[in-house]
Structures are given as C-alpha cells and as structure tokens.
C-alpha cells in the first residue's frame, strides 16, 4: 500500500473519534493528508482519539451525521477530494435497545453524507464502510460473496444493509459521471485502543486487568476476526485506486483468510495465552438477542481486482493487541506505538 496518493489531499472522515476512525486518522496524518473529521464526541472514556494525539493535528468537528445542515456546513468548508464514511451506531445489542436511533444514524446518516456529495464539485472518491453482517445469513460454512442477498437480521445489521442500498441508489441516480463510489464490508475488527462495551477483546482486557475470569457469551460463534489495520488500509487502497480509475468502484468484502476465521472461544484462548498471568475464561451464555452463529466472507473479489491480501494472521494480531494494551497500562507513548504498528504493517504488505 503506497500512501503517497494522500499527501496533500483533502480527506473528510465521518466517525473520526471512534476506534477505527482514530486509527484511520493517525494513518492519514502520517501520510501528509489534510484531514477533517466529523463525529460525535468519543464514545468511551478512556478513548483512542484522546490517546492518539490527533486533537490539534487534524481539523476536528463535533457533530451528528443525522444533522444535515451541520454536516453540510462542515463538508462545504472542507471541500474534500476523498470522503470516508465510518460514522455509525455499531453495536448489535445497542441496536435492540435503540432501534430508531440506530436506523437514523446508519441510514439517514448515509443519506445525509451522500447529499453533501451530490452537491459537491470537489469529491473524486467516496467510500461507505458497512459490515460483514449486511448479508442474509444462512449459517453457511462458506463465505458470503458481494452478490449475495442483503438482509441483516438485527437492527444494526439491517440498518447497514439499508445503508448499502441507499449508496447503490445514489450511485445509480446521481453519480453516473462520478465521483467514484464504493462500499466496503469488513469483518470483525479488533486491535489496540478499543474500549467499547459488548465486544470480545475489550471484555477480555477489562477482565484480565481485574484478574477476573473472562465471560464469553457465544464461544462457539465463528467470526472473521482481523486487525483494525487490515480493513483501514484496504479502505485507503480502494478510495485511492478508484479515484484514479472509476471502473474499479464497486462493493468489496474485506476479511481474513480461511485460517483466521475462528470461534470466539478460540480467539479468547489466544488472548489468554498472549496475556499470561493465569488469564482464563468461562462460557456463560446469557440468553441475549439473536446473533449469527456462523459468519465468513469470501474476499476473492478484492484480491482479484487489487491484488490485496491480509497481512497479519490472528496470532500476530492478538499479540499486537496485548503489547499495545500493556504499553497503555504502563502509560507509555501511544502515538509512537501506533506509528510503529502502522509502519510495520506497511512493511509486511510488501
């Protein structure tokens, strides 16, 4: 992945204060891009945005993607050339508690950013980040392809399916002559700096710090786990390449190879081994809302079109997370650690 494309480019990132958004902005900052972020306040305390030394180094605007007038004012001032849309309500269980808010954010937020795009004369490339959960889940043993039916089950997954359809509609209705528009359907993303509730790795870390058993709700559920840098570099690659050649725009799965699709229990085993200090977990299904048991992605398309491939296997990913976390606990230099991981990841891509 060559980041030279982004040097001096005006890039607009929604959801920049989230976990993925903060890593993305750190990459873009290092690449020399002029970054404008638009987001609600960071969703957790502590949060990666505050740790990553981004405040003051990018233009950061606190706002809600549901508010079209505020979003458009920020967008028009930034005059972006590349737009990366990450803002979302991303938690399945939260979507059952607040379905209307989830749809407002994930569907109308997409409509609003596309409205900004429709009235812009500067944007060359737009990428909408969705999820592997957009597909109608048949509990198949093989990965879903981009031409499979979209019909997420729960409010979060379904709202992201709707976000895909909105993007397709706008692309067909308004952007036949550009800009280039794609969506990226990423697998389960893990990495250092995720402090979210209801996610397996943050739950593991919180329990391990307290010396408690890790509670695993669905240890037999298979998921396409991948380090956060895997999809982020794929997003940047898609956005850059389609800006140069609009025929590359499309719908892309971004996930790990077959060998790195594993159950939540297996992932927790890897975490306990990497963490040490007697870390252990317990199977405790809590009868929570429906979640898919088996979910994989077929990433043949992005591999064929771009020659893309995953860089870090799951064992390496978990080790990186534990190393990052222990540096954080020791009050070490988090921006330096992030830059180190980014640099080493890029070296591994060669």
C-alpha positions in Angstrom: 0.0 0.0 0.0 1.5 3.3 -1.2 0.2 6.3 0.8 1.8 8.9 -1.5 -1.6 9.4 -3.1 -2.9 11.0 0.1 -0.1 13.5 0.6 -1.7 17.0 0.4 -5.2 15.5 -0.3 -8.2 16.9 1.5 -9.9 14.0 3.2 -13.2 14.1 5.1 -13.7 11.3 7.7 -17.0 10.8 9.5 -16.8 9.0 12.8 -13.2 10.0 13.3 -13.4 9.9 17.1 -14.3 6.2 17.1 -11.9 3.3 17.4 -11.5 2.7 13.6 -11.7 6.4 12.9 -8.9 7.2 15.3 -6.6 4.6 13.7 -7.5 5.9 10.2 -6.8 9.5 11.1 -3.4 8.5 12.5 -2.6 6.8 9.2 -3.7 9.8 7.2 -1.9 12.2 9.4 1.4 10.3 8.9 0.7 10.2 5.1 0.5 14.0 5.0 -3.2 14.3 4.2 -5.3 17.4 5.2 -7.9 15.6 7.4 -11.2 17.0 8.5 -13.1 14.8 11.0 -16.8 15.0 11.7 -18.1 12.9 14.6 -20.0 12.8 17.9 -17.8 13.1 21.0 -15.6 10.0 21.5 -18.0 7.2 22.7 -15.9 5.8 25.6 -13.7 7.1 28.4 -10.8 6.5 28.0 -10.8 6.7 24.2 -8.3 6.1 21.5 -8.9 9.5 19.9 -7.6 11.3 23.0 -4.7 8.9 23.3 -3.6 9.1 19.6 -2.5 12.8 19.7 -4.9 13.8 17.0 -6.6 16.8 18.6 -4.9 19.9 17.1 -3.2 17.9 14.4 -6.3 17.4 12.3 -9.4 19.6 12.0 -12.0 18.0 14.3 -15.7 18.9 14.2 -18.1 17.6 16.8 -21.4 16.9 15.1 -24.1 14.4 14.4 -24.5 12.8 10.9 -28.2 13.0 11.4 -28.0 16.8 11.3 -27.7 17.6 7.6 -27.3 21.3 7.9 -24.3 20.9 10.4 -22.8 18.1 8.3 -23.1 20.1 5.1 -21.5 23.2 6.6 -18.5 21.2 7.7 -18.3 19.4 4.4 -18.5 22.5 2.3 -15.8 24.2 4.3 -13.5 21.2 4.0 -14.0 20.9 0.2 -12.8 17.3 0.3 -11.4 15.3 -2.5 -11.8 12.0 -0.7 -14.6 11.0 1.7 -14.5 8.1 4.0 -17.8 7.4 5.8 -17.3 5.5 9.1 -19.9 7.2 11.4 -22.3 4.6 12.7 -24.1 3.1 15.7 -22.0 -0.1 15.6 -23.2 -2.3 18.4 -25.7 -5.2 17.8 -27.0 -5.3 21.4 -27.4 -1.5 21.5 -29.4 -1.7 18.3 -32.0 -3.8 20.0 -32.3 -1.2 22.8 -32.4 1.8 20.5 -33.5 0.7 17.0 -34.8 4.1 15.9 -31.6 5.8 16.8 -29.6 3.1 15.0 -31.6 3.5 11.8 -31.5 7.3 12.0 -27.7 7.2 12.3 -26.9 4.4 10.0 -29.4 5.0 7.2 -30.2 8.8 7.3 -26.6 9.5 8.2 -25.6 7.8 4.9 -28.3 9.8 3.1 -27.0 13.0 4.5 -23.4 12.4 3.6 -24.4 11.4 0.1 -26.5 14.6 -0.1 -23.3 16.6 0.7 -21.6 14.6 -2.0 -24.3 15.2 -4.5 -23.9 19.0 -4.1 -20.1 19.0 -4.2 -17.8 19.7 -7.1 -14.6 18.6 -5.4 -15.1 15.0 -4.4 -13.3 12.4 -6.6 -13.7 9.3 -4.4 -16.3 8.2 -1.8 -16.2 5.0 0.4 -19.0 3.9 2.6 -17.9 1.5 5.3 -20.5 -1.1 6.3 -20.1 -4.6 7.7 -20.0 -8.4 7.1 -23.4 -8.6 8.7 -25.2 -7.0 5.8 -25.9 -10.4 4.2 -28.9 -12.6 4.7 -27.3 -15.1 7.0 -28.0 -18.8 6.1 -25.4 -20.1 8.6 -23.4 -21.4 5.7 -19.9 -22.9 6.2 -18.5 -20.9 3.3 -18.0 -17.1 2.9 -20.6 -14.7 1.5 -19.9 -13.0 -1.8 -20.7 -9.5 -2.8 -23.6 -10.6 -5.0 -25.4 -12.5 -2.1 -28.8 -11.0 -0.9 -28.6 -8.2 1.6 -30.9 -8.6 4.6 -29.2 -8.2 8.0 -31.3 -9.8 10.8 -30.9 -7.4 13.8 -31.5 -3.6 13.7 -27.8 -2.8 13.4 -27.1 -5.3 10.6 -30.3 -4.5 8.8 -29.6 -0.7 9.0 -26.2 -1.4 7.4 -27.9 -3.4 4.6 -30.2 -0.3 4.1 -27.1 1.9 4.0 -25.7 -0.3 1.2 -28.9 0.1 -0.7 -29.0 3.8 -0.2 -25.5 4.1 -1.6 -26.4 1.9 -4.6 -29.4 4.1 -5.3 -27.5 7.4 -5.1 -24.7 6.0 -7.2 -27.2 4.9 -9.9 -29.4 8.0 -9.7 -26.9 10.9 -9.3 -23.3 9.8 -9.9 -23.2 8.1 -13.3 -20.4 10.6 -14.2 -18.6 10.5 -10.9 -17.3 10.7 -8.3 -16.3 7.0 -7.9 -18.3 5.3 -5.1 -17.7 2.0 -3.3 -18.8 0.2 -0.2 -16.6 -2.0 1.9 -18.0 -4.8 4.0 -15.5 -5.5 6.8 -15.2 -8.5 9.1 -14.9 -8.3 12.9 -12.3 -5.7 13.6 -10.0 -5.9 16.7 -6.9 -4.0 17.8 -5.3 -1.9 20.5 -7.3 1.0 21.8 -10.8 -0.4 21.6 -12.6 0.4 24.8 -16.1 -0.4 23.7 -18.7 -2.3 25.6 -20.1 -5.6 24.3 -17.0 -6.5 22.3 -15.0 -9.6 23.0 -11.4 -8.2 23.0 -12.3 -5.1 25.2 -14.2 -7.5 27.5 -11.1 -9.8 27.7 -8.9 -6.9 28.6 -11.1 -5.4 31.2 -11.4 -8.8 32.9 -7.7 -9.6 32.6 -6.8 -6.3 34.2 -9.0 -7.0 37.2 -7.8 -10.6 37.5 -11.3 -11.9 36.8 -12.5 -14.7 34.5 -13.4 -13.5 31.1 -17.1 -14.1 30.4 -17.8 -15.3 26.9 -21.4 -15.2 25.8 -21.2 -17.1 22.5 -17.9 -19.1 22.5 -19.0 -21.3 19.5 -19.8 -18.5 17.1 -17.5 -18.2 14.2 -16.4 -14.8 13.1 -13.9 -13.3 10.5 -11.6 -11.5 13.1 -8.9 -9.2 11.7 -6.6 -6.5 13.0 -8.0 -3.0 12.5 -5.2 -2.0 10.1 -6.3 -4.7 7.7 -9.6 -3.1 6.6 -8.3 0.5 7.1 -5.5 0.0 4.5 -8.0 -1.7 2.3 -10.3 1.3 2.5 -7.5 3.6 1.7 -6.4 1.5 -1.2 -10.0 1.3 -2.7 -10.5 5.0 -2.3 -7.2 5.9 -3.9 -7.4 3.4 -6.8 -11.0 4.3 -7.8 -10.0 7.9 -7.8 -7.5 7.1 -10.5 -9.8 4.6 -12.3 -13.5 4.8 -11.7 -14.1 1.4 -13.2 -12.7 -0.1 -10.0 -15.6 1.3 -7.9 -17.8 -1.5 -6.6 -18.8 -3.5 -3.5 -15.9 -5.2 -1.6 -15.7 -7.7 1.2 -12.6 -7.2 3.4 -11.8 -10.0 5.7 -9.2 -12.6 6.8 -8.2 -15.8 5.1 -10.0 -19.0 6.0 -7.3 -19.9 8.5 -8.1 -16.8 10.6 -11.8 -17.3 10.8 -12.3 -18.8 14.3 -14.8 -19.1 17.1 -15.0 -16.6 19.9 -13.8 -19.2 22.3 -10.7 -19.9 20.2 -10.0 -16.2 20.0 -10.3 -15.9 23.8 -7.9 -18.8 24.1 -5.3 -16.9 22.0 -5.8 -13.8 24.2 -5.3 -15.7 27.4 -2.1 -17.3 26.1 -0.8 -14.0 24.9 -1.8 -12.1 28.1 -0.4 -14.8 30.5 -0.7 -14.2 34.3 -3.3 -17.1 34.5 -5.9 -15.4 32.4 -8.9 -17.7 31.8 -12.5 -17.6 30.5 -15.9 -19.1 31.3 -18.7 -20.0 28.9 -21.7 -18.1 30.1 -24.5 -17.7 27.5 -26.9 -15.1 28.8 -29.8 -15.6 26.5 -29.3 -12.3 24.8 -30.7 -11.2 21.4 -30.2 -13.1 18.2 -26.7 -13.1 16.7 -25.4 -15.2 13.8 -23.6 -18.4 14.8 -21.5 -18.7 11.6 -20.2 -15.9 9.5 -17.4 -15.7 7.0 -16.6 -13.5 4.0 -15.4 -14.5 0.5 -12.8 -11.9 -0.3 -11.9 -13.2 -3.8 -13.1 -10.0 -5.5 -10.8 -7.5 -3.7 -7.9 -10.0 -4.1 -8.5 -10.3 -7.9 -9.2 -6.6 -8.6 -6.5 -5.1 -6.5 -4.1 -7.9 -5.7 -4.9 -7.3 -2.0 -4.2 -9.9 0.7 -4.3 -9.9 4.5 -1.0 -9.2 6.2 -1.2 -10.3 9.9 -2.5 -13.7 11.0 -4.7 -13.9 14.0 -1.9 -14.9 16.4 0.1 -11.9 15.4 -3.0 -9.7 15.7 -3.7 -10.8 19.3 -0.1 -10.4 20.3 -0.1 -6.8 18.9 -3.3 -6.1 21.0 -1.7 -7.4 24.2 1.5 -5.4 23.5 -0.4 -2.2 22.8 -2.5 -2.7 26.0 0.5 -3.2 28.2 2.1 -0.1 26.9 -1.1 1.8 27.6 -1.2 0.4 31.2 2.4 1.4 31.7 1.5 5.0 30.5 3.8 4.6 27.5 3.9 6.5 24.3 0.7 5.5 22.5 1.1 7.7 19.3 4.6 6.2 18.9 3.3 2.7 19.3 0.5 3.3 16.8 3.0 4.7 14.3 5.3 1.7 14.8 2.4 -0.7 14.2 1.4 1.2 11.1 5.0 1.2 9.8 5.5 -2.5 10.4 2.1 -3.3 8.9 3.1 -1.4 5.7 6.4 -3.3 5.6 4.5 -6.5 5.8 2.3 -5.6 2.9 5.2 -5.5 0.5 
